[in-house]
Amino acid sequence: MPMGDLPRDPEHLRAVLQARSAARGGTAVDLYRTDGYLVLNADLPGIDPGSLQVEIDGPAVVIRAYRTLRGMDRDTRWDVRDREAGQILRRVMVGESVDAAGIAPHYAAGVLSLYLPVTEGRRRSVPVVFPRQELPGEAA
């Protein structure tokens, strides 16, 4: 929906913005590999202090936080409102090779950065067995 087509009704506008946020998974993330680490950066501006939680759940990193917005009374007339109040939950698949004990989190300027060490030796080769092909002239 182009910005010019946003609904004027505050409740309808809120529903549209919540749908956009949910479609993006609630928060923007980047994930890349460098020097034996997966690095995950998640945009989490304005979260409540102490509400940030990071968990490793099998092959996924789960990020939880809570955001309270100022000006949330009934008489507030929003001119622009892109951020959502409430629970933030983002699940990012990182695979089973992450060493959970060695994770180094850092939160600054509204961005959570997780340095996830990747353990070596998790990747294994699987032998492929080919049926024996008899060549012409060979006896079985």
N, C-alpha and C positions, 0 to 999 in steps of 0.2 A: 504494500500500500504506500504510494508516494506521500510525502509529508503534507502536501496540500489537501489530501483526502482524509485527514484525521477527523473523527467525529467530534462534534462540539459538546455533546452530552457528557458530563464528567464520568458517569458510571460506564457508559459505552467506551469512552476513551480509556478508562482504566482496564476494561476487559481486553481491548485491543493491545495495550501495552503489555499486559500479563501474558497474552498469547504469544507476542513477539519474544518476550523473555523466555518463556517455556520452550519455544521452538529452537532457541539458541542453546538450550540446556541451562539457562539461568545466568551463566557467566562465561565470558570469553576466556579460552585457554590456548596456549601454544605448547607444543611438546616436541623436543628435538633431542638428538644424541650428540654427545661430545666427550671425548677422552674417558670412555668407560662409564659415563653417566647418562641417564635420561634427565633432561631438565624440563620441568613443567612450570610455566608461568601462568597464573590465574589472576584476572582482574577482579579485585574485591574492594572497590572504593567504599569508604564510609561504613564499614562493618563495625558492630559494637565491640569494644575492647573485651577480650576474654571469651568471646563467643566462637572463635575460630578453632575448628577441630579437623585433624587430618588422620585418616585411617587407611591401612592397607587391607583390602578385602579380597583375598585370592589374587586374581590378575588385575585388580583395579585399585586406583587411588580414589578415596571418597573424601570430598571436601565439604564441610558444613560450617555455616556461619549464620549470623543474624544481623539484620540491618533495621535500624529505626530511623525514620525520616522526620525531620522537624516540619512543623506546619501541617500536621495531619488532622486538624480539627474539622468539624462539619462545614465551617464557613470558608474554608480555604478554596480559592479559585486558582487553579493551576494554569499558568500560561504555557509552561513546558514541563513535562514530567516523564523522564525516561527510566529513572531508577525505581525499583520496587522495594517496598518495606517487607519485612518478614524473613522467613527461613530461606537460606540459600543452600542448595544442595547440588553438587556436581560430581559425577562419577566418570573417571577417565580410565580407559583400559591401557595398562602399561605392560602386561605380560607377567609371567611367573618368575622371570629372571631377576627381579628387583630384590636387593638385600634390604629388608625393612629396618634392620638394626642400624644401618649406616645412613639413613636418610638425614639430610641437612636442610631444614626449613628456614626460610627467611621472609619476613613481611616488612615491606617499606613502601611508602608512597602509594598505598592502595594496591600493591601487587604482591601476591604470595609466590615465592620462588621455592621450588622443591628440587633438590639435587638428589636423584635416586641412583645409587650405585647399582650397576648391572653386574651380576655375578657371572663369572666365566664358567664354562663347563656345563652349563645347562643345555646347550645345543648339542644334540647327538645325531650321528648319522644312522640311518636305518638301511641295512643291507637289502638290496633288491635281488631276488632269486629269479633267474631266467630259466625256462625249461630248456633242456638240452636239445639242440637241433641236430638231427642226423644229416650228415653231408652225403651227397650222392656217392655211391660206391662203398659206404661204410656198412658193416654188418651190425645188426642190433644185438 
